[in-house]
Amino acid sequence: MLLLAMDTATPAVTVALHDGDSVVAESRQVDARRHGELLLPAVDRVMKEAGLKLDAVTGLVVGVGPGPYTGLRVGLVTAATFASALGVPVHGLCTLDGLAYASGIEEPFVVATDARRKEVYWARYDNARTRVTDPAVDRPAEIAEQVAGLPAVGAGARLYPEVFPDARDPEHQSAGALAALAAERLREGAEFLDPLPMYLRRPDAQVPKNYKVVTPK
């Protein structure tokens, strides 16, 4: 098994190789505006560090979000393209599940990432492997009662300490953790999500209303 994992659903552009037992190589750069520029160089860097070529990969793992439209689709399109070119499967995982898994927390907690617009993408977990609510997007004040008293991980938790006073690591996504979770689930025969974007809301970019159409006569 050699899994190439990537996630661009958050400001962290992260890539990792996992051999089924441990992370072989990993890259992570935090930049909310350069996902398209950073992802392919990160893949190249990880493969070179591992001393392997892309055709050694036996499967792709990709974070499907939730996340903002532009960044999220970069990772999904790249993973789908690699999977098609290599003839290997691509396994989708919830981005929040990767952060939860990386935390190692074995008590109820929350994962919250920055959704912009003064909102967070979030979900509740019983432990690092078990999500108990569907991912959602809300203003922190609207979910204060639901998350009261729970530890929280993710950049969204650090942005709103009044709602998430017990913010813990990790702050940013790790493709290494995402790959490790995928490897564990593959050994268990668990199902994966389709590699399709989990947006939870409309993209920021909209077609202008009442725009003027110019056509030749």
Salt bridges, closest charged atoms under 4 A:
ASP31 OD2 - ARG34 NH1 3.54
GLU37 OE1 - ARG34 NE 3.24
ASP44 OD2 - LYS48 NZ 3.28
ASP97 OD1 - ARG131 NE 2.79
ASP97 OD2 - ARG185 NH2 3.86
GLU106 OE2 - ARG129 NH1 3.98
GLU107 OE2 - ARG168 NH1 3.51
GLU119 OE1 - ARG201 NH1 2.48
ASP166 OD2 - ARG168 NH2 2.96
ASP169 OD1 - ARG158 NH2 2.47
GLU171 OE1 - ARG158 NE 3.72
GLU171 OE2 - HIS172 NE2 3.61
GLU184 OE2 - ARG129 NE 2.75
ASP204 OD1 - ARG117 NH2 2.19
